[in-house]
């Protein structure tokens, strides 16, 4: 499935949540979608837990 289709599905889910559940449901779906995205990146091996906890130098590279 292409990223365009995934983005369209995510946008439709947010639209349905906003329309039927109000702004609170919209925020909940957006937050859970972001959490799911990060967990998926961890499971794919694209991210490691240390990526969030390592300090970076002024030039943006890890120390």
C-alpha positions as a Markdown table, in Angstrom:
| # | Residue | x | y | z |
|---|---|---|---|---|
| 1 | Unk | 0.0 | 0.0 | 0.0 |
| 2 | Unk | 1.4 | 3.4 | -1.0 |
| 3 | Unk | 2.0 | 6.2 | 1.5 |
| 4 | Unk | -0.6 | 8.3 | -0.3 |
| 5 | Unk | -3.3 | 5.7 | 0.4 |
| 6 | Unk | -2.2 | 5.4 | 4.0 |
| 7 | Unk | -2.4 | 9.1 | 4.4 |
| 8 | Unk | -5.8 | 9.2 | 2.8 |
| 9 | Unk | -7.1 | 6.6 | 5.2 |
| 10 | Unk | -5.6 | 8.4 | 8.2 |
| 11 | Unk | -7.2 | 11.6 | 7.0 |
| 12 | Unk | -10.6 | 10.0 | 6.5 |
| 13 | Unk | -10.4 | 8.4 | 10.0 |
| 14 | Unk | -9.6 | 11.9 | 11.5 |
| 15 | Unk | -12.5 | 13.4 | 9.5 |
| 16 | Unk | -15.0 | 10.8 | 10.7 |
| 17 | Unk | -13.8 | 11.2 | 14.3 |
| 18 | Unk | -14.1 | 15.0 | 14.1 |
| 19 | Unk | -17.5 | 14.9 | 12.4 |
| 20 | Unk | -19.2 | 12.3 | 14.6 |
| 21 | Unk | -17.3 | 12.6 | 17.9 |
| 22 | Unk | -16.3 | 16.3 | 18.1 |
| 23 | Unk | -13.0 | 17.9 | 18.6 |
| 24 | Unk | -12.0 | 15.7 | 21.6 |
| 25 | Unk | -12.4 | 12.5 | 19.5 |
| 26 | Unk | -10.4 | 14.2 | 16.7 |
| 27 | Unk | -7.5 | 14.8 | 19.1 |
| 28 | Unk | -7.8 | 11.3 | 20.6 |
| 29 | Unk | -7.6 | 9.7 | 17.1 |
| 30 | Unk | -4.7 | 12.0 | 16.1 |
| 31 | Unk | -2.7 | 11.2 | 19.3 |
| 32 | Unk | -3.3 | 7.4 | 19.0 |
| 33 | Unk | -2.4 | 7.5 | 15.3 |
| 34 | Unk | 0.9 | 9.2 | 16.2 |
| 35 | Unk | 1.6 | 6.6 | 18.9 |
| 36 | Unk | 0.8 | 3.8 | 16.4 |
| 37 | Unk | 3.1 | 5.4 | 13.8 |
| 38 | Unk | 6.0 | 5.5 | 16.3 |
| 39 | Unk | 5.4 | 1.9 | 17.5 |
| 40 | Unk | 5.2 | 0.8 | 13.8 |
| 41 | Unk | 8.6 | 2.5 | 13.1 |
| 42 | Unk | 10.1 | 0.7 | 16.1 |
| 43 | Unk | 8.8 | -2.7 | 14.9 |
| 44 | Unk | 10.1 | -2.1 | 11.4 |
| 45 | Unk | 13.5 | -1.3 | 12.9 |
| 46 | Unk | 13.6 | 2.3 | 11.6 |
| 47 | Unk | 13.8 | 3.8 | 15.1 |
| 48 | Unk | 15.6 | 2.7 | 18.3 |
| 49 | Unk | 14.7 | 3.8 | 21.8 |
| 50 | Unk | 18.1 | 5.5 | 22.1 |
| 51 | Unk | 17.1 | 7.9 | 19.3 |
| 52 | Unk | 14.9 | 9.8 | 21.7 |
| 53 | Unk | 17.3 | 9.9 | 24.7 |
| 54 | Unk | 20.7 | 10.7 | 23.1 |
| 55 | Unk | 21.9 | 14.2 | 23.3 |
| 56 | Unk | 22.8 | 16.0 | 20.1 |
| 57 | Unk | 25.6 | 18.5 | 19.5 |
| 58 | Unk | 25.2 | 21.9 | 18.0 |
| 59 | Unk | 25.6 | 20.5 | 14.5 |
| 60 | Unk | 22.7 | 18.1 | 14.9 |
| 61 | Unk | 24.8 | 14.9 | 15.0 |
| 62 | Unk | 24.7 | 12.5 | 17.9 |
| 63 | Unk | 27.6 | 12.8 | 20.3 |
